[in-house]
Amino acid sequence: MADGDGPGSTKLIIGGLAVLLLVVMVIGTVAVVLMDHAADDGDLNKRGMSSTTRTVDLFCAPTDYHATCKDTLARDLQVWLSAVITFQGSCVDMFPKGPIKDQVRDTMEKAREISSNAIAIIQQGAAFAAMLDLHASESHPDGNEVNVDVDDSHHDENRHLEEFSSSSSSSPVPTWVGNEERKLLAAGEEFVSGLTPNVTVAKDGSGDFTNISAALDALPETYIGRYVIYVKQGVYEETVNITNRMANITMYGDGSKMSIITGSKSIADGTRMWKTATFAVDGDRFTAMRLGIRNTAGEEKQQALALRVKSDRSIFFNCRIEGNQDTLFAQAYRQFYRSCVISGTVDFIFGDAAAVFQRCVLLVKPPLPGKPAVVTAHGRRDRQQTTGFVVQHCQVLADEQFSGNRSSSSSSPSPSPAPPLGYLASGGRGRSTRGR
């Protein structure tokens, strides 16, 4: 249960305490509304609305931007609690079959129910607060607020899927993406060329380090802003771990076919699934650009991760993620992949994250005989979780070696009773699908 160690554990504890405070706030808000409604036997009056708004705003009183506080707080708590449910399930999965695993599962089931209820309460509380803001703005026109989820004003619905211009800003991005990252996604190569790395990794010895792990080991205990690591052209045979303490790291290379990190661990060799990853990211706000990440274990080796991501607000831009079965483990939290190539055979994009795949190429490779080729397998464990995969303006292509008589599927059955919704957009038209 290593997932509970370090800063990640602190985040979950803070999240739990915040949930309790938010529940108290919601209950107080509802109580005020009910009393006001009973007194007037009609709509909320101006005095009642003022009291109710004060109750809702109490939690965000120290902030300068109350509406933003309430909105982002609710979203963050839902994300963190969704991750709690993910980790609870992962904890159970770590135990071998037997009475101990059954006992742990029973214990975790109650914890899952509590977490699920907390998410539901937060969702209703956030919706209720939004309703109060609407009523308040109607009563006080000068207090109107505008909340824009995505900047989609310049989005060209007729953009062809094959256009992966790194300098294009036409596609909207998740609302949690920061200003600096938005500049990166908009400017592309021009932004990268202006970066000044803190350290340089070079296989030929021309940099500060000859491997990435050494550069990470030398990371300062504290640093201001982003820590930038430049990985020069070369093939780096190593296992890279971005730990919980390594937050706000940007790592970029000379190109996804030039700066390559490779490994070959698999469960067939006796390694636990989540430890087979060539590249593992736990530190929040990690950004990767122009990197190639591979796991070269063959399809016969079964599960073999190229990339495992448990980093909140992580971004992968112009990267290649290559493997066979279970290539990309999008484990938890918010993730964004733009203009990436992701290849594999079976369930090669899986996990329980809230991940967006935008303008990517999903390359299907031939699986073993008798096995279907499956692209995504989201593992949502509870219907209240705010997780799922969004696939937007992507191409799903067959590898050159893929035989035309093999069956393939975009998604495989999820363990959830209410599997996540996926969205595929092309030329201004989309369709929603539910994996079964």
Residue pairs with C-beta under 8 A, 6 or more apart in sequence:
1 91
1 94
3 87
3 90
3 91
3 310
4 12
4 87
5 244
6 243
6 244
6 245
7 244
7 245
7 247
8 244
8 282
8 310
11 80
12 80
12 83
12 84
15 76
15 77
15 80
15 81
15 84
18 73
18 77
19 77
19 81
19 118
19 121
19 122
21 59
22 59
22 73
22 74
22 77
22 121
22 122
22 125
23 118
23 121
23 125
25 55
25 56
25 58
25 59
25 125
26 121
26 124
26 125
26 128
28 55
29 52
29 55
29 56
29 125
29 128
29 129
29 132
30 128
32 48
32 51
32 52
32 55
33 44
33 48
33 52
36 44
36 45
36 47
36 48
36 51
36 52
37 44
37 48
39 48
40 48
44 52
44 135
46 139
49 132
49 135
49 136
49 139
52 132
53 132
53 133
53 136
56 70
56 128
56 129
56 132
57 66
57 70
59 69
59 70
59 73
60 66
60 69
60 70
60 73
63 69
67 133
67 145
67 147
70 126
70 129
71 126
71 130
71 147
74 122
74 123
74 125
74 126
74 129
75 126
75 176
75 386
77 118
77 119
77 122
78 119
78 122
78 123
78 386
79 312
79 333
79 334
79 354
79 386
81 115
81 118
81 119
81 122
82 119
82 332
82 352
82 354
82 385
82 386
82 387
83 312
83 332
83 333
84 111
84 115
85 112
85 115
85 116
85 352
85 381
85 382
85 385
86 331
86 332
86 352
86 379
86 381
86 385
86 387
87 332
88 108
88 111
88 112
88 115
88 381
89 108
89 112
89 352
89 379
89 381
90 274
90 331
91 104
91 108
92 101
92 104
92 105
92 108
94 272
95 101
95 104
112 381
112 382
115 382
116 382
116 383
116 384
116 385
117 384
119 382
119 384
119 385
119 386
120 384
123 384
133 145
136 143
137 143
137 144
137 145
149 175
150 172
150 173
150 174
150 175
151 172
151 173
152 172
154 169
154 170
155 170
155 171
155 172
156 170
157 427
157 428
158 427
158 428
159 170
159 171
159 393
160 427
161 359
161 393
161 394
161 395
161 426
162 395
164 339
164 359
165 188
166 188
166 189
166 317
166 318
166 339
167 186
167 187
167 188
167 189
167 190
168 188
169 185
169 186
171 338
171 358
171 359
171 392
171 393
173 181
173 182
173 185
173 336
173 338
173 358
174 334
174 336
174 356
176 313
176 334
177 185
177 313
177 315
177 336
178 285
178 313
180 226
181 287
181 315
183 191
184 191
184 192
184 287
184 289
184 315
184 317
185 315
185 317
185 338
188 318
192 252
192 289
192 290
195 228
195 230
195 250
195 252
196 228
197 228
197 229
197 230
198 223
198 227
198 228
198 229
199 207
199 208
199 209
199 215
199 218
199 229
199 230
200 206
200 207
200 208
200 209
200 229
200 230
200 232
201 207
201 208
201 209
201 210
201 211
201 212
201 214
201 215
201 229
201 230
201 231
201 232
201 236
202 209
202 210
202 232
202 234
203 210
203 211
203 232
203 233
203 234
203 235
203 236
204 232
204 234
206 232
207 230
207 232
208 215
209 215
209 218
211 236
211 238
212 229
212 231
212 236
212 238
212 240
212 251
212 261
213 238
213 239
213 240
213 241
215 229
216 229
216 240
216 241
216 242
216 243
216 246
219 227
219 246
219 249
220 227
223 248
225 248
226 248
226 249
226 250
226 287
227 246
227 248
227 249
227 250
228 249
228 250
228 251
228 252
229 249
229 250
229 251
229 252
230 251
230 252
230 253
231 251
231 252
231 253
231 254
231 259
231 261
231 291
232 253
232 254
232 259
233 253
233 254
233 255
233 258
233 259
234 258
234 259
234 260
235 260
235 262
236 259
236 260
236 261
236 262
237 262
237 263
238 261
238 263
239 263
239 265
239 277
239 278
239 279
239 280
240 261
240 278
240 279
240 280
241 280
241 282
242 249
242 280
242 281
242 282
242 283
242 286
242 311
243 282
243 283
244 282
244 283
245 283
246 282
246 283
246 286
247 283
247 284
247 285
247 286
248 283
248 284
248 285
248 286
249 283
249 285
249 286
249 287
250 286
250 287
250 288
250 289
251 286
251 287
251 288
251 289
251 291
252 288
252 289
252 290
252 291
253 259
253 289
253 290
253 291
253 292
254 290
255 290
255 292
256 290
256 291
256 292
256 318
256 319
256 320
256 341
257 292
257 320
258 290
258 292
259 290
259 291
259 292
260 291
260 292
260 293
260 294
261 278
261 279
261 291
261 292
261 293
261 294
262 278
262 292
262 293
262 294
262 295
262 296
263 277
263 278
263 294
263 295
263 296
263 306
264 295
264 296
264 297
264 304
265 271
265 275
265 276
265 277
265 278
265 295
265 297
265 304
265 305
266 276
266 295
266 297
266 301
266 302
266 303
266 304
267 273
267 276
267 301
267 302
267 303
267 304
268 297
268 300
268 301
268 302
268 304
269 297
269 301
273 303
273 305
273 326
274 280
274 305
274 308
274 329
274 331
276 295
276 297
276 303
276 304
276 305
277 295
277 305
277 306
277 307
277 308
277 329
278 293
278 294
278 295
278 305
278 306
278 307
279 293
279 306
279 307
279 308
280 307
280 308
280 309
280 310
281 307
281 308
281 309
281 310
281 311
281 314
282 310
282 311
283 311
284 311
284 312
284 313
284 314
284 333
285 311
285 312
285 313
285 314
286 309
286 311
286 314
286 315
287 314
287 315
287 316
287 317
288 314
288 315
288 316
288 317
288 319
289 316
289 317
289 318
289 319
290 317
290 318
290 319
291 319
291 320
292 319
292 320
292 322
293 306
293 307
293 319
293 320
293 321
293 322
294 306
294 320
294 322
294 323
295 304
295 305
295 306
295 322
295 323
295 324
295 327
297 304
297 323
297 324
298 324
299 324
299 325
299 345
299 365
299 367
299 368
300 368
301 324
301 325
302 325
303 325
303 326
304 323
304 324
304 325
304 326
305 323
305 326
305 327
305 328
305 329
306 321
306 322
306 323
306 327
306 328
307 321
307 327
307 328
307 329
308 329
308 331
309 328
309 329
309 330
309 331
309 333
309 335
309 351
309 353
310 331
310 332
310 333
311 333
311 335
312 333
312 334
313 333
313 334
314 333
314 334
314 335
314 336
315 335
315 336
315 337
315 338
316 335
316 336
316 337
316 338
316 340
317 337
317 338
317 339
317 340
318 338
318 339
318 340
319 337
319 340
319 341
320 340
320 341
320 342
320 343
321 327
321 328
321 340
321 341
321 342
321 343
322 341
322 342
322 343
322 344
323 343
323 344
323 348
324 344
324 345
324 346
324 348
324 365
324 367
325 344
325 345
325 346
325 347
325 348
325 367
326 344
326 346
326 347
326 348
326 350
327 342
327 343
327 344
327 348
327 349
328 342
328 344
328 348
328 349
328 350
328 351
329 350
329 351
330 349
330 350
330 351
330 352
330 353
330 355
330 389
331 351
331 352
331 353
332 351
332 352
332 353
332 387
333 353
333 354
334 353
334 354
334 355
335 353
335 354
335 355
335 356
336 355
336 356
336 358
337 355
337 356
337 357
337 358
337 360
338 358
338 359
338 360
339 358
339 359
339 360
340 357
340 360
340 361
341 360
341 361
341 363
342 348
342 349
342 357
342 360
342 361
342 362
342 363
343 362
343 363
343 364
343 365
343 399
344 363
344 364
344 365
344 375
345 364
345 365
345 366
345 367
345 368
345 371
345 373
346 367
346 371
346 372
346 373
346 374
347 374
347 376
347 377
347 412
348 374
348 375
349 357
349 362
349 375
349 376
349 377
349 389
350 376
350 377
350 378
350 379
351 378
351 379
352 378
352 379
352 380
352 381
352 385
352 387
353 387
353 389
354 386
354 387
354 388
355 388
355 389
355 390
356 389
356 390
356 392
357 389
357 390
357 391
357 392
357 394
358 392
358 393
358 394
359 392
359 393
359 394
360 391
360 394
360 395
361 394
361 395
361 397
362 375
362 391
362 394
362 395
362 396
362 397
363 397
363 398
363 399
364 373
364 375
364 396
364 397
364 398
364 399
364 402
364 408
365 373
365 399
365 401
365 402
366 373
366 399
366 401
366 402
366 403
366 406
367 373
367 406
372 406
372 407
372 408
372 409
373 402
373 406
373 407
373 408
373 409
374 408
374 409
374 410
374 411
374 412
375 396
375 408
375 409
375 410
375 411
376 389
376 391
376 410
376 411
376 412
376 422
376 435
377 411
377 412
377 413
377 414
377 435
378 387
378 388
378 389
378 411
378 414
378 416
378 419
378 420
378 422
378 435
379 414
379 415
379 416
380 387
380 388
380 414
380 415
380 416
380 418
380 419
380 420
381 415
381 416
382 416
383 416
383 417
383 418
387 420
388 420
388 421
388 422
389 420
389 422
390 422
390 423
391 422
391 423
391 424
392 423
392 424
392 425
393 425
393 426
394 424
396 410
398 404
398 408
410 422
410 433
410 435
411 419
411 422
411 433
411 435
412 435
413 419
413 435
413 436
414 420
414 435
419 434
419 435
419 436
420 434
420 435
421 432
421 433
421 434
422 432
422 433
422 434
422 435
423 430
423 431
423 432
424 430
424 431
424 433
